[in-house]
Amino acid sequence: MTDRAAPRWATLRTVVATLAVVAVLVCGGLWFSEASERTSTVAEAPKTAAAQKAWASDQESAEVGAAEPRQLPGVRECGFRTPTVRPESIILNCSNAVMVASGIKWLSYDAAGADGRGVVQVSGGANGAASASYPAKFRLYGAKTVDGVRAFTGLEVEYTGATRVGDQTEIFTIT
């Protein structure tokens, strides 16, 4: 009977390689299993100002018999850019954009004011806090001419369920 000449570390290397392959497959499986969650998160993210403008221009061209759409006041993103009529999202905290009113469906929208429903999305903080969404009603008011264009200057947010701060209503200046 002869002894094997193969060193013992060859089998240890095989075991380590096998464990590495299994770990990669498990991590890949977890990553792919969460793909639908990542997709829905992207779909729920606030739309860009360009997307809001495209939607607003589609809505303006679709209106027949209504007041001239160009005369309707809009919402200026943090006091900049051209006002967007019937925006789907509005940044509420312009200093860091961690609070956004999104998914807004306008029930009424005219020169005197606007009423709609949607959610307030609050991004997670640096301390590891999770992002949260709070259902709310929105009321735009205070239409004025700002920098030569008509724009709403205030937004009232009335939470319809749980709130982020305990208050049922918050007022934001949006000029």
ABEGO torsion letter per residue (X at the ends): XBBBABBAAAAAAAAAAAAAAAAAAAAAAAAAAAAAAAAAAAAABBBBAAAAAAAAAAAAAABBGBBBAAABBBBBBGGBEBBBBGBABBBABAAAGABBBBGBBBABBBAAEBBBBEBBBBBBBAAGBBBBBBBBBBBBBGBBBBGGBBBBABBBBBBABBBAAGBABBBBBAX
